[in-house]
Amino acid sequence: MKLKIFQVDAFSSEPFGGNPAAICILDKWLDAELMQKIANENNVSETAFAVAVAERFEIRWFTPEIEVDLCGHATLATAHILFKHMAYPSDRVEFETLQSGRLYVERSGKILTLDFPADVIEEMVVPEVIVTALQRPPLKAYRGKTDFMFIYASQTEIESMKPDFGLLAQMGGRGIIVTSMGNDADFVSRFFAPQTGINEDPVTGSAHTTLMPYWSKVLDRKRLSAQQLSARGGDLVCTLEGDRVKISGEAVTYLEGEISI
């Protein structure tokens, strides 16, 4: 069996930036075990698989180690492939998911905008393991649906973190967001997920569904600029609209090929 595969750098206007995702548009669903093996072989932070059903697409996401409930950059990347390489006829594509409801991506010129459900966050006591793993205590701690979020005082603190990933993996959940106000953006963040096989994710669109409800309230604005401070880096524009978060950025195709199974 041969499958078409693409690799896309999401949340970047140039190759080698943003967050790489592998994309397979399928005629029908493969066995989950096989999709997990493909994701492991691809060895990028996420591989997305999508199948057309009526006028929308079902979509699933796999890290090299597990299937996850939501992934922003790989959804953006999938929409990019549909728009640029598969002659999708509309400027808005709808995705159906197993755990995260309906998702949408809209195209306006080069800009793609995710339309995702906003996370519901609850403040929590700062876990001692976090203080040790991140080598400094956060100002505040929150728990979302799948991720933990820790608030710090400055971008310098976020940039200089050298986490103990073995300790971070003990937190459970999908991942750990660290964030502060930014120097050149409204807020900045990093995303660590050793528990899912990704020590640090380059640009995590879905994490901004957790970040935006917090920063929108703190900064008293619905539209904010964001930077993810990974080595590859990523720039996003986020808008909170009721219980939805819109997350905008560009994407570029890096690779187009075929895999044999």
MOGI-V91546 format. One record per backbone hydrogen bond with DSSP energy under -0.5 kcal/mol. NH is the residue of the N-H (numbers start at 1). CO is the residue of the C=O. If there is no record, write none. Layout:
nh & co
NH & CO
NH & CO
This chain:
nh & co
3 & 259
5 & 257
6 & 23
7 & 255
8 & 21
9 & 252
10 & 8
10 & 19
11 & 250
12 & 9
12 & 250
17 & 14
18 & 232
18 & 233
19 & 10
21 & 8
22 & 46
23 & 6
24 & 48
26 & 24
26 & 50
35 & 31
36 & 32
37 & 33
38 & 34
39 & 35
40 & 36
41 & 37
42 & 38
43 & 39
46 & 20
47 & 62
48 & 22
49 & 60
50 & 24
51 & 58
52 & 26
53 & 56
56 & 53
57 & 94
58 & 51
59 & 96
60 & 49
61 & 68
62 & 47
63 & 66
65 & 196
68 & 61
75 & 71
76 & 72
77 & 73
78 & 74
79 & 75
80 & 76
81 & 77
82 & 78
83 & 79
84 & 80
85 & 81
86 & 81
86 & 82
88 & 82
93 & 105
95 & 103
96 & 57
97 & 101
103 & 95
104 & 115
105 & 93
106 & 113
107 & 91
108 & 111
111 & 108
112 & 249
113 & 106
114 & 247
115 & 104
116 & 114
116 & 245
118 & 243
119 & 209
121 & 119
122 & 143
124 & 141
130 & 127
131 & 127
132 & 128
133 & 129
134 & 130
135 & 131
136 & 131
139 & 151
140 & 151
141 & 124
142 & 149
143 & 122
144 & 147
148 & 175
149 & 142
150 & 177
151 & 140
152 & 179
158 & 154
159 & 155
160 & 156
161 & 157
161 & 158
164 & 133
165 & 163
168 & 164
169 & 165
170 & 167
171 & 168
172 & 169
174 & 146
175 & 146
176 & 192
177 & 148
178 & 190
179 & 150
180 & 188
182 & 185
182 & 186
187 & 225
188 & 180
189 & 227
190 & 178
191 & 201
192 & 176
193 & 198
193 & 199
196 & 193
197 & 194
198 & 193
201 & 191
205 & 203
207 & 204
208 & 204
208 & 205
209 & 206
210 & 207
211 & 207
212 & 208
214 & 210
215 & 211
216 & 212
217 & 213
218 & 214
219 & 215
220 & 216
221 & 216
224 & 238
226 & 236
227 & 187
228 & 234
229 & 189
229 & 227
230 & 202
230 & 228
234 & 228
235 & 11
236 & 226
237 & 248
238 & 224
239 & 246
240 & 222
241 & 239
241 & 244
244 & 241
245 & 116
246 & 239
247 & 114
247 & 245
248 & 237
249 & 112
252 & 9
254 & 7
255 & 7
257 & 5
259 & 3
261 & 1
